[in-house]
Amino acid sequence: MYLNDRNTTPELLHYRTLERRLVFDKGNLRIYENGFLGECLYDKLFDEVGHDNLYIFRDVYLTAGKSGAQYDSIIISGDNVTVNEIKNYSGEYSFTDGRLVKNNEVVPDNPFTQVDRAVSKLYRIFRGLSGRVPVEITGKVIFPNDDFRLYSEDHSIWKNVVIRMDMKKYFRQFKGTYNTDRADRIISLIRANMTPNPYFNGSPDTARVKKGLYCGECGGFELKKGRFQLTCTKCGTIESNETHLLRAMSDHKFLYYNQPMTKRSLLELIDCELHNITVLRALQKHCDVTKKGRQTSYLFKYYDYDDAIKNVRKFQRYKDKSGEFI
């Protein structure tokens, strides 16, 4: 049973937004897109096997003392905890002298080191001042890509590896376990130490970001303005002012992550293409408002644009309509 959603990560949403608003090196975008695809495949296969008898956290950042770690998947089964580090690698790799190598180059972030570090930090949480919980923690590196091949003369690593063809067999190993009362304490400690990744702060380089509103269908910035809607001159898609502002608020959140959104900063991002009163009303409707003296900032109520439009669309007075390329 999943205890939280696996949302698209802030890093991936950041690079997707940069792709729409900025010509840039797409290497980082490809890395995060590929990683997220691997995590979604992991979830799909786990769903097919079933996990109602388990508790599973997905894609969480946990703090332990002054440091922390990112966890792709934490499985609570009985009195045991398993950490899964998911790597959607493809191609041929070798493990030599404690290092993962591809094309004679060392992979910079060794997944075996990462999972060991994640397990150690989890032990620190369970043995911390907030409550000592006796628990056995193990870690596995999961490679869900069919095109991944690993060679190693160090046979000690194989006990920590699960490849695509073995994933369902691996998941079935959890079928005979059932959680105890201790699981509630484990869950509480994990939730108490969950926090947004403090090392990701988006991009402060506002000068290079393309300003304005753009079509949600084709990405074009050439829009014809009506009273309550805008029409894309490239593909004919019609979207309401509200839809465009929800997209802009989400873009602002992930472009300038952990930085406050103000009416002025949102107007700058959309290049003042909508009236400031329209923008203010949207901010007040879809954000939590924080006032500090004369400064007012707004926190987007939704995780991202997809979450927002899913909640808002059924109540919208002015409906969006997909166009056809012209």
C-alpha positions as CSV (number, residue, x, y, z in Angstrom):
1,M,0.0,0.0,0.0
2,Y,1.5,3.3,-1.1
3,L,1.5,5.9,1.7
4,N,2.2,8.9,-0.7
5,D,2.1,9.8,-4.3
6,R,5.1,9.6,-6.6
7,N,5.0,13.1,-8.0
8,T,7.1,14.4,-10.8
9,T,10.2,15.7,-8.9
10,P,10.8,19.5,-8.6
11,E,14.0,19.0,-10.5
12,L,12.3,17.4,-13.5
13,L,9.5,20.0,-13.5
14,H,12.2,22.7,-13.3
15,Y,13.9,21.4,-16.4
16,R,10.7,20.9,-18.3
17,T,9.8,24.5,-17.6
18,L,13.2,25.6,-18.7
19,E,12.7,23.7,-22.0
20,R,9.5,25.6,-22.7
21,R,10.9,29.0,-21.7
22,L,14.6,28.8,-22.5
23,V,17.0,27.3,-25.1
24,F,19.4,25.3,-23.1
25,D,21.4,22.1,-22.9
26,K,18.8,19.3,-22.5
27,G,21.2,16.9,-20.9
28,N,19.9,17.4,-17.4
29,L,16.3,17.2,-18.6
30,R,17.0,13.8,-20.3
31,I,18.6,12.5,-17.1
32,Y,15.6,13.4,-14.9
33,E,13.0,12.3,-17.5
34,N,14.8,8.9,-17.8
35,G,15.0,8.5,-14.0
36,F,11.3,9.3,-13.6
37,L,10.4,6.7,-16.3
38,G,12.3,4.1,-14.4
39,E,10.5,4.9,-11.1
40,C,7.1,4.7,-12.9
41,L,8.1,1.3,-14.4
42,Y,9.1,0.1,-10.9
43,D,5.7,1.2,-9.5
44,K,3.8,-0.5,-12.4
45,L,5.5,-3.8,-11.8
46,F,5.0,-3.6,-8.1
47,D,1.3,-2.8,-8.7
48,E,1.0,-5.9,-10.9
49,V,2.5,-8.2,-8.1
50,G,0.5,-6.4,-5.4
51,H,1.5,-4.8,-2.2
52,D,-1.6,-4.4,0.0
53,N,0.2,-6.1,2.9
54,L,3.0,-3.6,2.8
55,Y,3.6,0.1,3.6
56,I,5.6,2.0,0.9
57,F,7.0,5.5,0.8
58,R,8.0,6.8,-2.6
59,D,10.4,9.6,-3.6
60,V,10.9,11.2,-0.2
61,Y,13.8,13.3,1.2
62,L,14.6,12.5,4.9
63,T,16.8,14.5,7.2
64,A,19.0,12.8,9.7
65,G,20.8,15.2,12.0
66,K,22.4,17.9,9.8
67,S,22.3,15.9,6.6
68,G,19.8,13.8,4.7
69,A,19.2,11.6,1.7
70,Q,16.7,11.0,-1.1
71,Y,14.8,7.8,-1.1
72,D,13.2,6.4,-4.3
73,S,11.3,3.7,-2.4
74,I,11.1,2.6,1.3
75,I,9.3,-0.7,1.9
76,I,8.0,-1.5,5.4
77,S,7.3,-5.3,5.7
78,G,6.8,-6.9,9.1
79,D,9.5,-5.4,11.4
80,N,11.9,-4.9,8.5
81,V,12.6,-1.9,6.2
82,T,14.0,-2.2,2.7
83,V,15.5,0.8,0.8
84,N,15.3,0.5,-3.0
85,E,17.5,2.8,-5.1
86,I,16.1,2.9,-8.7
87,K,18.5,3.4,-11.6
88,N,17.1,3.4,-15.1
89,Y,20.4,2.8,-16.7
90,S,20.8,1.3,-20.2
91,G,23.8,-0.3,-21.9
92,E,26.7,-2.3,-20.6
93,Y,28.3,-1.6,-17.2
94,S,31.0,-3.2,-15.2
95,F,31.7,-3.1,-11.5
96,T,35.4,-3.0,-10.8
97,D,37.4,-2.1,-7.7
98,G,34.3,-0.8,-6.0
99,R,33.3,1.5,-8.9
100,L,30.6,1.3,-11.6
101,V,32.1,1.9,-15.1
102,K,30.5,2.5,-18.5
103,N,32.6,3.0,-21.7
104,N,35.8,3.1,-19.6
105,E,34.4,6.0,-17.6
106,V,33.5,5.9,-13.9
107,V,29.8,6.6,-13.1
108,P,30.0,9.7,-10.8
109,D,27.2,8.7,-8.5
110,N,27.8,5.1,-7.5
111,P,24.4,3.6,-6.7
112,F,25.8,1.0,-4.3
113,T,27.4,3.8,-2.3
114,Q,24.2,5.8,-2.4
115,V,22.0,2.9,-1.1
116,D,24.5,2.2,1.7
117,R,24.5,5.8,2.7
118,A,20.7,5.9,2.6
119,V,20.5,2.8,4.8
120,S,22.9,4.4,7.3
121,K,20.9,7.6,7.6
122,L,17.7,5.6,8.1
123,Y,19.3,3.7,10.9
124,R,20.3,7.1,12.5
125,I,16.6,8.2,12.3
126,F,15.4,5.0,14.0
127,R,18.0,5.2,16.7
128,G,17.6,9.0,17.3
129,L,16.3,11.0,20.2
130,S,12.8,11.1,18.8
131,G,12.3,7.4,19.6
132,R,14.5,4.3,19.3
133,V,12.9,1.7,17.1
134,P,14.6,-1.7,16.7
135,V,14.5,-2.5,13.0
136,E,16.5,-4.4,10.4
137,I,17.2,-2.3,7.3
138,T,18.5,-3.6,4.0
139,G,19.1,-2.0,0.6
140,K,18.9,-3.0,-3.0
141,V,19.7,-1.2,-6.3
142,I,17.0,-1.8,-8.8
143,F,17.7,-1.6,-12.5
144,P,14.3,-1.7,-14.3
145,N,15.6,-1.1,-17.9
146,D,15.5,-4.2,-20.2
147,D,18.6,-2.9,-22.0
148,F,20.8,-2.8,-18.9
149,R,23.6,-5.3,-18.5
150,L,26.1,-5.5,-15.6
151,Y,29.3,-7.5,-15.4
152,S,31.4,-8.0,-12.3
153,E,33.9,-10.4,-10.9
154,D,33.0,-9.1,-7.4
155,H,30.3,-11.5,-6.6
156,S,29.4,-9.7,-3.3
157,I,27.4,-7.1,-5.2
158,W,24.9,-9.5,-6.7
159,K,23.0,-9.8,-3.4
160,N,22.3,-6.0,-3.6
161,V,21.2,-6.0,-7.3
162,V,17.8,-6.6,-8.9
163,I,17.6,-6.4,-12.7
164,R,14.4,-6.1,-14.8
165,M,13.8,-9.9,-15.4
166,D,14.0,-10.5,-11.6
167,M,11.9,-7.6,-10.4
168,K,8.5,-9.4,-10.1
169,K,10.2,-12.4,-8.4
170,Y,11.8,-9.9,-6.0
171,F,8.5,-8.2,-5.2
172,R,6.8,-11.5,-4.5
173,Q,9.3,-12.2,-1.7
174,F,7.3,-9.6,0.3
175,K,3.9,-11.3,-0.2
176,G,4.2,-13.5,2.9
177,T,5.0,-10.7,5.4
178,Y,2.5,-8.7,7.5
179,N,3.1,-5.5,9.4
180,T,3.0,-5.3,13.1
181,D,2.4,-2.5,15.6
182,R,6.0,-1.5,15.2
183,A,5.2,-0.4,11.6
184,D,3.1,2.5,13.0
185,R,6.2,3.8,14.9
186,I,8.4,3.4,11.8
187,I,5.9,5.3,9.7
188,S,5.6,8.1,12.2
189,L,9.4,8.5,12.4
190,I,9.7,8.6,8.6
191,R,6.9,11.2,8.3
192,A,8.5,13.3,11.1
193,N,11.8,13.5,9.2
194,M,10.3,14.2,5.7
195,T,11.3,17.5,4.2
196,P,11.7,19.1,0.7
197,N,15.1,18.7,-0.7
198,P,17.1,21.6,0.7
199,Y,19.8,21.5,-2.0
200,F,17.5,22.3,-4.9
201,N,16.6,26.0,-5.3
202,G,15.7,26.3,-9.0
203,S,17.2,29.0,-11.2
204,P,17.8,32.6,-10.2
205,D,18.8,33.5,-13.8
206,T,15.6,35.4,-14.7
207,A,17.3,37.3,-17.5
208,R,17.5,34.3,-19.8
209,V,14.0,33.0,-19.2
210,K,11.5,33.7,-22.0
211,K,8.6,35.8,-20.6
212,G,5.0,35.6,-21.5
213,L,2.1,33.2,-21.7
214,Y,2.2,30.1,-24.0
215,C,-0.1,27.5,-25.4
216,G,-0.5,24.4,-23.4
217,E,-1.0,22.3,-26.6
218,C,1.9,23.3,-28.9
219,G,4.0,25.6,-26.6
220,G,3.6,28.6,-28.9
221,F,3.9,32.1,-27.3
222,E,1.9,33.8,-30.1
223,L,-1.6,34.2,-28.5
224,K,-4.6,36.3,-29.5
225,K,-6.2,37.9,-26.5
226,G,-9.9,37.8,-25.9
227,R,-11.8,39.1,-22.8
228,F,-11.6,35.8,-20.8
229,Q,-9.6,33.5,-23.0
230,L,-6.6,33.4,-25.3
231,T,-6.3,31.7,-28.6
232,C,-3.1,30.2,-30.0
233,T,-2.4,31.6,-33.5
234,K,-0.4,28.5,-34.3
235,C,-2.7,25.6,-33.5
236,G,-6.0,27.3,-32.6
237,T,-6.2,26.0,-29.0
238,I,-8.4,28.2,-26.7
239,E,-7.5,28.4,-23.0
240,S,-9.0,30.6,-20.3
241,N,-7.1,33.3,-18.5
242,E,-7.3,31.2,-15.4
243,T,-5.7,28.1,-17.1
244,H,-2.8,30.3,-18.4
245,L,-2.3,31.8,-14.9
246,L,-2.3,28.3,-13.2
247,R,0.4,27.3,-15.7
248,A,2.3,30.4,-15.0
249,M,2.1,30.0,-11.2
250,S,3.3,26.4,-11.5
251,D,6.2,27.6,-13.8
252,H,7.1,30.2,-11.2
253,K,7.1,27.6,-8.5
254,F,9.6,25.3,-10.2
255,L,11.7,27.9,-12.1
256,Y,12.4,29.8,-8.8
257,Y,12.0,26.9,-6.4
258,N,11.9,27.9,-2.7
259,Q,11.8,31.6,-3.7
260,P,8.7,33.7,-2.8
261,M,6.1,34.4,-5.5
262,T,4.7,38.0,-5.5
263,K,2.2,39.7,-7.8
264,R,5.1,41.6,-9.3
265,S,7.3,38.5,-10.0
266,L,4.4,36.7,-11.6
267,L,3.5,39.7,-13.8
268,E,7.2,39.8,-14.9
269,L,7.1,36.1,-15.8
270,I,4.0,36.5,-18.0
271,D,5.3,39.8,-19.4
272,C,2.2,41.7,-18.1
273,E,0.1,40.0,-20.8
274,L,-2.9,40.0,-18.4
275,H,-4.2,42.9,-16.3
276,N,-2.8,43.1,-12.8
277,I,-6.3,42.9,-11.2
278,T,-6.8,39.6,-13.1
279,V,-3.5,38.3,-11.8
280,L,-4.2,39.4,-8.2
281,R,-7.6,37.7,-8.2
282,A,-6.0,34.4,-9.5
283,L,-3.3,34.6,-6.8
284,Q,-5.8,35.2,-4.0
285,K,-7.9,32.3,-5.3
286,H,-5.2,29.7,-5.9
287,C,-2.6,30.5,-3.4
288,D,-2.1,30.8,0.4
289,V,-1.3,34.4,1.2
290,T,1.6,35.5,3.5
291,K,2.0,39.1,4.6
292,K,5.2,40.4,6.2
293,G,4.9,44.2,6.7
294,R,4.3,45.7,3.3
295,Q,5.4,42.6,1.5
296,T,2.8,40.0,0.3
297,S,3.8,36.6,-1.1
298,Y,1.8,33.8,-2.4
299,L,2.3,30.0,-2.1
300,F,0.7,27.9,-4.8
301,K,-2.0,25.6,-3.3
302,Y,-1.3,22.8,-5.7
303,Y,1.7,20.6,-6.3
304,D,2.0,21.5,-10.0
305,Y,-0.1,22.6,-13.0
306,D,-1.5,19.1,-13.6
307,D,-2.7,18.9,-10.0
308,A,-4.2,22.4,-10.2
309,I,-6.1,21.9,-13.5
310,K,-7.4,18.5,-12.3
311,N,-9.0,20.3,-9.3
312,V,-10.1,23.4,-11.0
313,R,-11.3,22.4,-14.5
314,K,-14.7,21.0,-13.5
315,F,-15.6,24.4,-11.9
316,Q,-14.3,26.6,-14.7
317,R,-16.8,28.9,-16.3
318,Y,-14.7,29.5,-19.4
319,K,-13.8,26.1,-20.9
320,D,-10.6,25.2,-22.7
321,K,-10.7,23.8,-26.2
322,S,-7.9,22.0,-28.0
323,G,-7.3,23.3,-31.5
324,E,-5.9,21.8,-34.7
325,F,-2.7,22.9,-36.3
326,I,-3.3,25.5,-39.0
